[in-house]
Amino acid sequence: MRQKVAVALLALLVVASVVATGPRVSAEVEEPARPMILRVYPTSHLPVWNGKQEWRPNLLMELMQIKITPDRWEALGGKATMAPYPHTQSIVITADEEMHDQIVELLNRLAK
């Protein structure tokens, strides 16, 4: 009988502890998905030309990946992408709105 009472009291203590502190459930909260937007950025007016007047956007693209939210670029596991488009000396970028705002700001600074 004492053993049954002790077990019942222990069970009550466990239940009271859970009720008092709440269940201990841990879950990672994911950041809401940002819509991805494709935009084309002309670069012919920017410093992307070498001494032979050849279009070389690589340094500009690397600068963007370093300065503009690096962890959101595909190269580091994110979803944002970019690709050069030589036909029009442009860079095609798919990114969220916040990143595009930062890209525009960077390109405007480089154009001055």
Biopython code that builds the backbone (N, CA, C, O; Angstrom):
import numpy as np
from Bio.PDB.StructureBuilder import StructureBuilder

atoms = [
    (1, "MET", "N", (0.815, -1.186, 0.000)),
    (1, "MET", "CA", (0.000, 0.000, 0.000)),
    (1, "MET", "C", (0.867, 1.261, 0.000)),
    (1, "MET", "O", (0.603, 2.200, -0.752)),
    (2, "ARG", "N", (1.897, 1.278, 0.842)),
    (2, "ARG", "CA", (2.787, 2.450, 0.887)),
    (2, "ARG", "C", (3.454, 2.675, -0.468)),
    (2, "ARG", "O", (3.642, 3.813, -0.899)),
    (3, "GLN", "N", (3.807, 1.577, -1.130)),
    (3, "GLN", "CA", (4.459, 1.693, -2.429)),
    (3, "GLN", "C", (3.511, 2.315, -3.440)),
    (3, "GLN", "O", (3.940, 3.147, -4.240)),
    (4, "LYS", "N", (2.241, 1.943, -3.433)),
    (4, "LYS", "CA", (1.250, 2.515, -4.345)),
    (4, "LYS", "C", (1.056, 3.998, -4.069)),
    (4, "LYS", "O", (0.915, 4.791, -5.000)),
    (5, "VAL", "N", (1.049, 4.371, -2.808)),
    (5, "VAL", "CA", (0.899, 5.779, -2.436)),
    (5, "VAL", "C", (2.118, 6.572, -2.886)),
    (5, "VAL", "O", (1.989, 7.685, -3.396)),
    (6, "ALA", "N", (3.299, 5.998, -2.697)),
    (6, "ALA", "CA", (4.531, 6.677, -3.118)),
    (6, "ALA", "C", (4.556, 6.876, -4.628)),
    (6, "ALA", "O", (4.937, 7.945, -5.105)),
    (7, "VAL", "N", (4.156, 5.861, -5.380)),
    (7, "VAL", "CA", (4.110, 5.961, -6.847)),
    (7, "VAL", "C", (3.088, 7.016, -7.267)),
    (7, "VAL", "O", (3.346, 7.808, -8.173)),
    (8, "ALA", "N", (1.936, 7.025, -6.613)),
    (8, "ALA", "CA", (0.894, 8.003, -6.938)),
    (8, "ALA", "C", (1.378, 9.420, -6.638)),
    (8, "ALA", "O", (1.139, 10.336, -7.425)),
    (9, "LEU", "N", (2.055, 9.604, -5.506)),
    (9, "LEU", "CA", (2.592, 10.926, -5.163)),
    (9, "LEU", "C", (3.664, 11.380, -6.151)),
    (9, "LEU", "O", (3.715, 12.550, -6.529)),
    (10, "LEU", "N", (4.516, 10.448, -6.563)),
    (10, "LEU", "CA", (5.546, 10.762, -7.548)),
    (10, "LEU", "C", (4.909, 11.172, -8.867)),
    (10, "LEU", "O", (5.347, 12.130, -9.504)),
    (11, "ALA", "N", (3.880, 10.448, -9.273)),
    (11, "ALA", "CA", (3.177, 10.793, -10.518)),
    (11, "ALA", "C", (2.545, 12.169, -10.417)),
    (11, "ALA", "O", (2.584, 12.942, -11.375)),
    (12, "LEU", "N", (1.959, 12.487, -9.259)),
    (12, "LEU", "CA", (1.371, 13.815, -9.059)),
    (12, "LEU", "C", (2.426, 14.912, -9.115)),
    (12, "LEU", "O", (2.185, 15.985, -9.669)),
    (13, "LEU", "N", (3.594, 14.645, -8.541)),
    (13, "LEU", "CA", (4.675, 15.632, -8.586)),
    (13, "LEU", "C", (5.138, 15.894, -10.021)),
    (13, "LEU", "O", (5.385, 17.038, -10.401)),
    (14, "VAL", "N", (5.251, 14.827, -10.810)),
    (14, "VAL", "CA", (5.661, 14.981, -12.216)),
    (14, "VAL", "C", (4.623, 15.783, -12.974)),
    (14, "VAL", "O", (4.971, 16.702, -13.716)),
    (15, "VAL", "N", (3.337, 15.445, -12.796)),
    (15, "VAL", "CA", (2.258, 16.172, -13.477)),
    (15, "VAL", "C", (2.242, 17.626, -13.035)),
    (15, "VAL", "O", (2.105, 18.524, -13.865)),
    (16, "ALA", "N", (2.381, 17.866, -11.740)),
    (16, "ALA", "CA", (2.387, 19.242, -11.231)),
    (16, "ALA", "C", (3.560, 20.025, -11.804)),
    (16, "ALA", "O", (3.420, 21.206, -12.124)),
    (17, "SER", "N", (4.713, 19.381, -11.937)),
    (17, "SER", "CA", (5.885, 20.044, -12.501)),
    (17, "SER", "C", (5.648, 20.449, -13.942)),
    (17, "SER", "O", (5.997, 21.560, -14.340)),
    (18, "VAL", "N", (5.050, 19.547, -14.741)),
    (18, "VAL", "CA", (4.771, 19.852, -16.156)),
    (18, "VAL", "C", (3.746, 20.963, -16.255)),
    (18, "VAL", "O", (3.880, 21.863, -17.084)),
    (19, "VAL", "N", (2.714, 20.906, -15.406)),
    (19, "VAL", "CA", (1.684, 21.943, -15.443)),
    (19, "VAL", "C", (2.269, 23.288, -15.034)),
    (19, "VAL", "O", (1.953, 24.310, -15.643)),
    (20, "ALA", "N", (3.113, 23.300, -14.017)),
    (20, "ALA", "CA", (3.690, 24.556, -13.521)),
    (20, "ALA", "C", (4.675, 25.182, -14.499)),
    (20, "ALA", "O", (4.693, 26.401, -14.666)),
    (21, "THR", "N", (5.486, 24.365, -15.138)),
    (21, "THR", "CA", (6.524, 24.917, -16.014)),
    (21, "THR", "C", (6.182, 24.807, -17.486)),
    (21, "THR", "O", (6.869, 25.395, -18.322)),
    (22, "GLY", "N", (5.162, 24.086, -17.813)),
    (22, "GLY", "CA", (4.810, 23.878, -19.210)),
    (22, "GLY", "C", (5.636, 22.750, -19.781)),
    (22, "GLY", "O", (6.706, 22.435, -19.260)),
    (23, "PRO", "N", (5.156, 22.142, -20.837)),
    (23, "PRO", "CA", (5.904, 21.039, -21.437)),
    (23, "PRO", "C", (7.225, 21.543, -22.007)),
    (23, "PRO", "O", (7.308, 22.674, -22.483)),
    (24, "ARG", "N", (8.219, 20.735, -21.960)),
    (24, "ARG", "CA", (9.540, 21.111, -22.461)),
    (24, "ARG", "C", (9.693, 20.619, -23.894)),
    (24, "ARG", "O", (10.261, 19.560, -24.161)),
    (25, "VAL", "N", (9.181, 21.404, -24.774)),
    (25, "VAL", "CA", (9.263, 21.069, -26.189)),
    (25, "VAL", "C", (10.137, 22.116, -26.851)),
    (25, "VAL", "O", (9.908, 23.315, -26.690)),
    (26, "SER", "N", (11.127, 21.673, -27.587)),
    (26, "SER", "CA", (11.966, 22.634, -28.290)),
    (26, "SER", "C", (11.784, 22.436, -29.781)),
    (26, "SER", "O", (11.695, 21.311, -30.273)),
    (27, "ALA", "N", (11.732, 23.535, -30.475)),
    (27, "ALA", "CA", (11.602, 23.494, -31.928)),
    (27, "ALA", "C", (12.304, 24.718, -32.490)),
    (27, "ALA", "O", (12.245, 25.805, -31.914)),
    (28, "GLU", "N", (12.956, 24.530, -33.598)),
    (28, "GLU", "CA", (13.599, 25.657, -34.259)),
    (28, "GLU", "C", (12.547, 26.451, -35.019)),
    (28, "GLU", "O", (11.695, 25.886, -35.705)),
    (29, "VAL", "N", (12.621, 27.749, -34.885)),
    (29, "VAL", "CA", (11.694, 28.613, -35.587)),
    (29, "VAL", "C", (12.339, 29.008, -36.906)),
    (29, "VAL", "O", (13.415, 29.606, -36.931)),
    (30, "GLU", "N", (11.671, 28.669, -37.997)),
    (30, "GLU", "CA", (12.214, 29.009, -39.311)),
    (30, "GLU", "C", (11.776, 30.408, -39.702)),
    (30, "GLU", "O", (10.663, 30.846, -39.409)),
    (31, "GLU", "N", (12.680, 31.087, -40.366)),
    (31, "GLU", "CA", (12.389, 32.407, -40.892)),
    (31, "GLU", "C", (11.392, 32.261, -42.039)),
    (31, "GLU", "O", (11.531, 31.356, -42.861)),
    (32, "PRO", "N", (10.392, 33.136, -42.107)),
    (32, "PRO", "CA", (9.435, 33.018, -43.213)),
    (32, "PRO", "C", (10.138, 33.174, -44.563)),
    (32, "PRO", "O", (11.084, 33.948, -44.704)),
    (33, "ALA", "N", (9.659, 32.433, -45.530)),
    (33, "ALA", "CA", (10.267, 32.474, -46.866)),
    (33, "ALA", "C", (10.053, 33.849, -47.489)),
    (33, "ALA", "O", (8.964, 34.418, -47.424)),
    (34, "ARG", "N", (11.111, 34.362, -48.089)),
    (34, "ARG", "CA", (11.018, 35.644, -48.790)),
    (34, "ARG", "C", (10.783, 35.347, -50.267)),
    (34, "ARG", "O", (11.418, 34.454, -50.826)),
    (35, "PRO", "N", (9.878, 36.084, -50.902)),
    (35, "PRO", "CA", (9.679, 35.849, -52.337)),
    (35, "PRO", "C", (10.927, 36.242, -53.127)),
    (35, "PRO", "O", (11.537, 37.281, -52.872)),
    (36, "MET", "N", (11.292, 35.402, -54.079)),
    (36, "MET", "CA", (12.461, 35.659, -54.910)),
    (36, "MET", "C", (12.015, 36.410, -56.168)),
    (36, "MET", "O", (10.997, 36.084, -56.779)),
    (37, "ILE", "N", (12.799, 37.416, -56.534)),
    (37, "ILE", "CA", (12.487, 38.291, -57.666)),
    (37, "ILE", "C", (13.674, 38.296, -58.615)),
    (37, "ILE", "O", (14.819, 38.421, -58.178)),
    (38, "LEU", "N", (13.414, 38.163, -59.905)),
    (38, "LEU", "CA", (14.481, 38.210, -60.907)),
    (38, "LEU", "C", (14.572, 39.625, -61.459)),
    (38, "LEU", "O", (13.572, 40.207, -61.880)),
    (39, "ARG", "N", (15.786, 40.171, -61.452)),
    (39, "ARG", "CA", (16.028, 41.501, -62.028)),
    (39, "ARG", "C", (17.316, 41.465, -62.833)),
    (39, "ARG", "O", (18.226, 40.683, -62.557)),
    (40, "VAL", "N", (17.367, 42.323, -63.825)),
    (40, "VAL", "CA", (18.547, 42.433, -64.693)),
    (40, "VAL", "C", (19.194, 43.789, -64.427)),
    (40, "VAL", "O", (18.531, 44.825, -64.480)),
    (41, "TYR", "N", (20.488, 43.770, -64.143)),
    (41, "TYR", "CA", (21.227, 44.994, -63.837)),
    (41, "TYR", "C", (22.262, 45.269, -64.923)),
    (41, "TYR", "O", (23.222, 44.509, -65.055)),
    (42, "PRO", "N", (22.091, 46.339, -65.706)),
    (42, "PRO", "CA", (23.105, 46.728, -66.685)),
    (42, "PRO", "C", (24.381, 47.150, -65.959)),
    (42, "PRO", "O", (24.321, 47.788, -64.907)),
    (43, "THR", "N", (25.523, 46.796, -66.519)),
    (43, "THR", "CA", (26.792, 47.126, -65.858)),
    (43, "THR", "C", (27.790, 47.830, -66.770)),
    (43, "THR", "O", (28.923, 48.086, -66.361)),
    (44, "SER", "N", (27.390, 48.144, -67.986)),
    (44, "SER", "CA", (28.361, 48.718, -68.931)),
    (44, "SER", "C", (28.931, 50.046, -68.442)),
    (44, "SER", "O", (30.025, 50.423, -68.865)),
    (45, "HIS", "N", (28.240, 50.759, -67.578)),
    (45, "HIS", "CA", (28.702, 52.050, -67.043)),
    (45, "HIS", "C", (29.531, 51.890, -65.762)),
    (45, "HIS", "O", (29.973, 52.879, -65.178)),
    (46, "LEU", "N", (29.736, 50.652, -65.332)),
    (46, "LEU", "CA", (30.456, 50.377, -64.088)),
    (46, "LEU", "C", (31.880, 49.909, -64.379)),
    (46, "LEU", "O", (32.196, 49.563, -65.517)),
    (47, "PRO", "N", (32.737, 49.895, -63.364)),
    (47, "PRO", "CA", (34.129, 49.466, -63.578)),
    (47, "PRO", "C", (34.251, 47.939, -63.705)),
    (47, "PRO", "O", (34.751, 47.265, -62.804)),
    (48, "VAL", "N", (33.786, 47.419, -64.835)),
    (48, "VAL", "CA", (33.830, 45.968, -65.076)),
    (48, "VAL", "C", (34.583, 45.641, -66.370)),
    (48, "VAL", "O", (34.384, 44.582, -66.964)),
    (49, "TRP", "N", (35.447, 46.562, -66.796)),
    (49, "TRP", "CA", (36.188, 46.388, -68.051)),
    (49, "TRP", "C", (37.671, 46.257, -67.746)),
    (49, "TRP", "O", (38.191, 46.956, -66.876)),
    (50, "ASN", "N", (38.352, 45.371, -68.451)),
    (50, "ASN", "CA", (39.799, 45.255, -68.259)),
    (50, "ASN", "C", (40.516, 46.182, -69.237)),
    (50, "ASN", "O", (39.865, 46.911, -69.985)),
    (51, "GLY", "N", (41.831, 46.162, -69.238)),
    (51, "GLY", "CA", (42.637, 47.044, -70.086)),
    (51, "GLY", "C", (42.432, 46.812, -71.575)),
    (51, "GLY", "O", (42.703, 47.705, -72.378)),
    (52, "LYS", "N", (41.962, 45.642, -71.957)),
    (52, "LYS", "CA", (41.709, 45.324, -73.371)),
    (52, "LYS", "C", (40.262, 45.619, -73.764)),
    (52, "LYS", "O", (39.790, 45.183, -74.814)),
    (53, "GLN", "N", (39.571, 46.359, -72.909)),
    (53, "GLN", "CA", (38.167, 46.693, -73.125)),
    (53, "GLN", "C", (37.270, 45.453, -73.222)),
    (53, "GLN", "O", (36.309, 45.422, -73.990)),
    (54, "GLU", "N", (37.610, 44.432, -72.423)),
    (54, "GLU", "CA", (36.791, 43.227, -72.341)),
    (54, "GLU", "C", (35.942, 43.300, -71.079)),
    (54, "GLU", "O", (36.424, 43.685, -70.014)),
    (55, "TRP", "N", (34.684, 42.928, -71.209)),
    (55, "TRP", "CA", (33.754, 42.962, -70.080)),
    (55, "TRP", "C", (34.088, 41.847, -69.103)),
    (55, "TRP", "O", (34.085, 40.674, -69.476)),
    (56, "ARG", "N", (34.375, 42.199, -67.863)),
    (56, "ARG", "CA", (34.751, 41.237, -66.829)),
    (56, "ARG", "C", (33.946, 41.516, -65.549)),
    (56, "ARG", "O", (34.423, 42.250, -64.683)),
    (57, "PRO", "N", (32.758, 40.959, -65.412)),
    (57, "PRO", "CA", (31.918, 41.246, -64.249)),
    (57, "PRO", "C", (32.265, 40.435, -62.995)),
    (57, "PRO", "O", (31.633, 40.619, -61.954)),
    (58, "ASN", "N", (33.253, 39.548, -63.077)),
    (58, "ASN", "CA", (33.544, 38.633, -61.966)),
    (58, "ASN", "C", (33.821, 39.349, -60.650)),
    (58, "ASN", "O", (33.283, 38.961, -59.613)),
    (59, "LEU", "N", (34.655, 40.390, -60.676)),
    (59, "LEU", "CA", (34.970, 41.103, -59.439)),
    (59, "LEU", "C", (33.733, 41.773, -58.848)),
    (59, "LEU", "O", (33.554, 41.778, -57.631)),
    (60, "LEU", "N", (32.887, 42.333, -59.694)),
    (60, "LEU", "CA", (31.654, 42.954, -59.226)),
    (60, "LEU", "C", (30.733, 41.906, -58.596)),
    (60, "LEU", "O", (30.128, 42.148, -57.552)),
    (61, "MET", "N", (30.633, 40.758, -59.231)),
    (61, "MET", "CA", (29.786, 39.690, -58.699)),
    (61, "MET", "C", (30.324, 39.186, -57.353)),
    (61, "MET", "O", (29.548, 38.924, -56.434)),
    (62, "GLU", "N", (31.631, 39.053, -57.241)),
    (62, "GLU", "CA", (32.235, 38.630, -55.969)),
    (62, "GLU", "C", (32.000, 39.685, -54.887)),
    (62, "GLU", "O", (31.707, 39.347, -53.740)),
    (63, "LEU", "N", (32.129, 40.951, -55.248)),
    (63, "LEU", "CA", (31.886, 42.036, -54.303)),
    (63, "LEU", "C", (30.452, 41.974, -53.778)),
    (63, "LEU", "O", (30.220, 42.132, -52.580)),
    (64, "MET", "N", (29.500, 41.746, -54.666)),
    (64, "MET", "CA", (28.100, 41.650, -54.249)),
    (64, "MET", "C", (27.891, 40.492, -53.280)),
    (64, "MET", "O", (27.182, 40.629, -52.283)),
    (65, "GLN", "N", (28.508, 39.358, -53.576)),
    (65, "GLN", "CA", (28.336, 38.199, -52.695)),
    (65, "GLN", "C", (28.975, 38.411, -51.328)),
    (65, "GLN", "O", (28.518, 37.836, -50.340)),
    (66, "ILE", "N", (30.015, 39.219, -51.258)),
    (66, "ILE", "CA", (30.677, 39.503, -49.979)),
    (66, "ILE", "C", (29.915, 40.563, -49.185)),
    (66, "ILE", "O", (29.732, 40.422, -47.976)),
    (67, "LYS", "N", (29.470, 41.621, -49.862)),
    (67, "LYS", "CA", (28.881, 42.777, -49.185)),
    (67, "LYS", "C", (27.382, 42.640, -48.915)),
    (67, "LYS", "O", (26.875, 43.235, -47.965)),
    (68, "ILE", "N", (26.682, 41.882, -49.718)),
    (68, "ILE", "CA", (25.218, 41.845, -49.629)),
    (68, "ILE", "C", (24.756, 40.497, -49.097)),
    (68, "ILE", "O", (24.678, 39.522, -49.845)),
    (69, "THR", "N", (24.456, 40.444, -47.831)),
    (69, "THR", "CA", (23.923, 39.258, -47.159)),
    (69, "THR", "C", (24.537, 37.964, -47.687)),
    (69, "THR", "O", (23.858, 37.195, -48.368)),
    (70, "PRO", "N", (25.800, 37.713, -47.387)),
    (70, "PRO", "CA", (26.513, 36.561, -47.957)),
    (70, "PRO", "C", (25.827, 35.207, -47.769)),
    (70, "PRO", "O", (25.895, 34.357, -48.657)),
    (71, "ASP", "N", (25.170, 34.994, -46.629)),
    (71, "ASP", "CA", (24.574, 33.677, -46.380)),
    (71, "ASP", "C", (23.316, 33.401, -47.196)),
    (71, "ASP", "O", (22.800, 32.284, -47.171)),
    (72, "ARG", "N", (22.819, 34.396, -47.916)),
    (72, "ARG", "CA", (21.624, 34.172, -48.743)),
    (72, "ARG", "C", (21.953, 33.788, -50.189)),
    (72, "ARG", "O", (21.059, 33.453, -50.967)),
    (73, "TRP", "N", (23.246, 33.840, -50.543)),
    (73, "TRP", "CA", (23.637, 33.467, -51.901)),
    (73, "TRP", "C", (23.737, 31.947, -52.016)),
    (73, "TRP", "O", (24.100, 31.263, -51.059)),
    (74, "GLU", "N", (23.420, 31.443, -53.167)),
    (74, "GLU", "CA", (23.431, 30.003, -53.427)),
    (74, "GLU", "C", (24.785, 29.363, -53.088)),
    (74, "GLU", "O", (24.835, 28.228, -52.613)),
    (75, "ALA", "N", (25.859, 30.079, -53.329)),
    (75, "ALA", "CA", (27.204, 29.546, -53.069)),
    (75, "ALA", "C", (27.404, 29.188, -51.593)),
    (75, "ALA", "O", (28.241, 28.345, -51.269)),
    (76, "LEU", "N", (26.641, 29.822, -50.704)),
    (76, "LEU", "CA", (26.755, 29.541, -49.272)),
    (76, "LEU", "C", (25.491, 28.907, -48.710)),
    (76, "LEU", "O", (25.232, 28.992, -47.510)),
    (77, "GLY", "N", (24.705, 28.274, -49.569)),
    (77, "GLY", "CA", (23.528, 27.555, -49.105)),
    (77, "GLY", "C", (22.223, 28.324, -49.170)),
    (77, "GLY", "O", (21.177, 27.801, -48.789)),
    (78, "GLY", "N", (22.270, 29.555, -49.646)),
    (78, "GLY", "CA", (21.042, 30.349, -49.757)),
    (78, "GLY", "C", (20.333, 30.097, -51.083)),
    (78, "GLY", "O", (20.646, 29.150, -51.804)),
    (79, "LYS", "N", (19.381, 30.959, -51.384)),
    (79, "LYS", "CA", (18.580, 30.786, -52.598)),
    (79, "LYS", "C", (18.868, 31.825, -53.685)),
    (79, "LYS", "O", (18.459, 31.650, -54.833)),
    (80, "ALA", "N", (19.562, 32.892, -53.332)),
    (80, "ALA", "CA", (19.825, 33.957, -54.303)),
    (80, "ALA", "C", (20.880, 33.506, -55.320)),
    (80, "ALA", "O", (21.862, 32.852, -54.971)),
    (81, "THR", "N", (20.652, 33.870, -56.574)),
    (81, "THR", "CA", (21.589, 33.500, -57.638)),
    (81, "THR", "C", (21.911, 34.724, -58.494)),
    (81, "THR", "O", (21.177, 35.711, -58.507)),
    (82, "MET", "N", (23.030, 34.626, -59.205)),
    (82, "MET", "CA", (23.376, 35.665, -60.177)),
    (82, "MET", "C", (24.176, 35.031, -61.300)),
    (82, "MET", "O", (24.885, 34.043, -61.108)),
    (83, "ALA", "N", (24.043, 35.626, -62.478)),
    (83, "ALA", "CA", (24.767, 35.123, -63.644)),
    (83, "ALA", "C", (25.056, 36.293, -64.578)),
    (83, "ALA", "O", (24.218, 37.179, -64.744)),
    (84, "PRO", "N", (26.238, 36.298, -65.186)),
    (84, "PRO", "CA", (26.550, 37.350, -66.157)),
    (84, "PRO", "C", (25.787, 37.102, -67.450)),
    (84, "PRO", "O", (25.547, 35.958, -67.835)),
    (85, "TYR", "N", (25.414, 38.178, -68.105)),
    (85, "TYR", "CA", (24.757, 38.087, -69.406)),
    (85, "TYR", "C", (25.548, 38.966, -70.366)),
    (85, "TYR", "O", (25.249, 40.150, -70.515)),
    (86, "PRO", "N", (26.570, 38.384, -71.024)),
    (86, "PRO", "CA", (27.504, 39.170, -71.845)),
    (86, "PRO", "C", (26.852, 39.921, -73.011)),
    (86, "PRO", "O", (27.328, 40.987, -73.401)),
    (87, "HIS", "N", (25.787, 39.384, -73.557)),
    (87, "HIS", "CA", (25.159, 40.009, -74.724)),
    (87, "HIS", "C", (24.796, 41.475, -74.463)),
    (87, "HIS", "O", (24.911, 42.322, -75.349)),
    (88, "THR", "N", (24.357, 41.757, -73.232)),
    (88, "THR", "CA", (23.979, 43.134, -72.895)),
    (88, "THR", "C", (24.833, 43.725, -71.773)),
    (88, "THR", "O", (24.481, 44.761, -71.209)),
    (89, "GLN", "N", (25.953, 43.074, -71.444)),
    (89, "GLN", "CA", (26.808, 43.481, -70.328)),
    (89, "GLN", "C", (25.981, 43.712, -69.066)),
    (89, "GLN", "O", (26.083, 44.753, -68.418)),
    (90, "SER", "N", (25.167, 42.726, -68.736)),
    (90, "SER", "CA", (24.288, 42.803, -67.566)),
    (90, "SER", "C", (24.550, 41.623, -66.642)),
    (90, "SER", "O", (25.169, 40.628, -67.019)),
    (91, "ILE", "N", (24.058, 41.772, -65.424)),
    (91, "ILE", "CA", (24.083, 40.667, -64.469)),
    (91, "ILE", "C", (22.634, 40.376, -64.102)),
    (91, "ILE", "O", (21.891, 41.271, -63.698)),
    (92, "VAL", "N", (22.249, 39.125, -64.247)),
    (92, "VAL", "CA", (20.893, 38.688, -63.931)),
    (92, "VAL", "C", (20.917, 38.130, -62.510)),
    (92, "VAL", "O", (21.680, 37.215, -62.200)),
    (93, "ILE", "N", (20.071, 38.696, -61.656)),
    (93, "ILE", "CA", (20.079, 38.311, -60.242)),
    (93, "ILE", "C", (18.669, 37.925, -59.797)),
    (93, "ILE", "O", (17.699, 38.638, -60.056)),
    (94, "THR", "N", (18.585, 36.788, -59.127)),
    (94, "THR", "CA", (17.345, 36.366, -58.479)),
    (94, "THR", "C", (17.605, 36.427, -56.985)),
    (94, "THR", "O", (18.463, 35.716, -56.460)),
    (95, "ALA", "N", (16.848, 37.291, -56.302)),
    (95, "ALA", "CA", (17.053, 37.502, -54.865)),
    (95, "ALA", "C", (15.768, 38.065, -54.269)),
    (95, "ALA", "O", (14.815, 38.360, -54.990)),
    (96, "ASP", "N", (15.751, 38.209, -52.953)),
    (96, "ASP", "CA", (14.576, 38.812, -52.321)),
    (96, "ASP", "C", (14.665, 40.338, -52.407)),
    (96, "ASP", "O", (15.708, 40.890, -52.759)),
    (97, "GLU", "N", (13.569, 41.003, -52.084)),
    (97, "GLU", "CA", (13.471, 42.464, -52.225)),
    (97, "GLU", "C", (14.536, 43.195, -51.410)),
    (97, "GLU", "O", (15.120, 44.167, -51.889)),
    (98, "GLU", "N", (14.790, 42.745, -50.204)),
    (98, "GLU", "CA", (15.793, 43.386, -49.351)),
    (98, "GLU", "C", (17.174, 43.340, -50.004)),
    (98, "GLU", "O", (17.908, 44.328, -49.984)),
    (99, "MET", "N", (17.523, 42.200, -50.578)),
    (99, "MET", "CA", (18.822, 42.081, -51.254)),
    (99, "MET", "C", (18.879, 42.984, -52.478)),
    (99, "MET", "O", (19.897, 43.632, -52.724)),
    (100, "HIS", "N", (17.801, 43.030, -53.243)),
    (100, "HIS", "CA", (17.783, 43.901, -54.428)),
    (100, "HIS", "C", (17.980, 45.362, -54.022)),
    (100, "HIS", "O", (18.676, 46.108, -54.711)),
    (101, "ASP", "N", (17.375, 45.769, -52.919)),
    (101, "ASP", "CA", (17.575, 47.152, -52.450)),
    (101, "ASP", "C", (19.051, 47.413, -52.156)),
    (101, "ASP", "O", (19.577, 48.474, -52.494)),
    (102, "GLN", "N", (19.710, 46.454, -51.532)),
    (102, "GLN", "CA", (21.131, 46.599, -51.219)),
    (102, "GLN", "C", (21.979, 46.587, -52.492)),
    (102, "GLN", "O", (22.979, 47.301, -52.573)),
    (103, "ILE", "N", (21.592, 45.789, -53.479)),
    (103, "ILE", "CA", (22.317, 45.736, -54.759)),
    (103, "ILE", "C", (22.238, 47.088, -55.456)),
    (103, "ILE", "O", (23.245, 47.603, -55.940)),
    (104, "VAL", "N", (21.041, 47.660, -55.504)),
    (104, "VAL", "CA", (20.862, 48.971, -56.141)),
    (104, "VAL", "C", (21.731, 50.013, -55.441)),
    (104, "VAL", "O", (22.381, 50.827, -56.098)),
    (105, "GLU", "N", (21.741, 49.988, -54.119)),
    (105, "GLU", "CA", (22.556, 50.940, -53.362)),
    (105, "GLU", "C", (24.043, 50.781, -53.687)),
    (105, "GLU", "O", (24.742, 51.773, -53.897)),
    (106, "LEU", "N", (24.521, 49.557, -53.728)),
    (106, "LEU", "CA", (25.931, 49.301, -54.047)),
    (106, "LEU", "C", (26.270, 49.760, -55.461)),
    (106, "LEU", "O", (27.285, 50.424, -55.672)),
    (107, "LEU", "N", (25.430, 49.411, -56.426)),
    (107, "LEU", "CA", (25.694, 49.799, -57.816)),
    (107, "LEU", "C", (25.659, 51.309, -57.994)),
    (107, "LEU", "O", (26.440, 51.854, -58.773)),
    (108, "ASN", "N", (24.775, 51.988, -57.292)),
    (108, "ASN", "CA", (24.727, 53.449, -57.361)),
    (108, "ASN", "C", (26.013, 54.069, -56.803)),
    (108, "ASN", "O", (26.520, 55.047, -57.353)),
    (109, "ARG", "N", (26.539, 53.504, -55.716)),
    (109, "ARG", "CA", (27.802, 54.006, -55.165)),
    (109, "ARG", "C", (28.957, 53.793, -56.122)),
    (109, "ARG", "O", (29.829, 54.652, -56.257)),
    (110, "LEU", "N", (28.965, 52.633, -56.796)),
    (110, "LEU", "CA", (30.051, 52.339, -57.748)),
    (110, "LEU", "C", (29.966, 53.213, -58.995)),
    (110, "LEU", "O", (30.985, 53.488, -59.628)),
    (111, "ALA", "N", (28.780, 53.645, -59.348)),
    (111, "ALA", "CA", (28.606, 54.440, -60.566)),
    (111, "ALA", "C", (29.059, 55.879, -60.380)),
    (111, "ALA", "O", (29.267, 56.582, -61.369)),
    (112, "LYS", "N", (29.218, 56.336, -59.151)),
    (112, "LYS", "CA", (29.606, 57.743, -58.906)),
    (112, "LYS", "C", (31.062, 57.984, -59.189)),
    (112, "LYS", "O", (31.544, 59.106, -59.034)),
]
sb = StructureBuilder()
sb.init_structure("model")
sb.init_model(0)
sb.init_chain("A")
sb.init_seg("    ")
for serial, (resi, resn, name, xyz) in enumerate(atoms, 1):
    if name == "N":
        sb.init_residue(resn, " ", resi, " ")
    sb.init_atom(name, np.array(xyz, "f"), 0.0, 1.0, " ", f" {name:<3s}", serial, name[0])
structure = sb.get_structure()
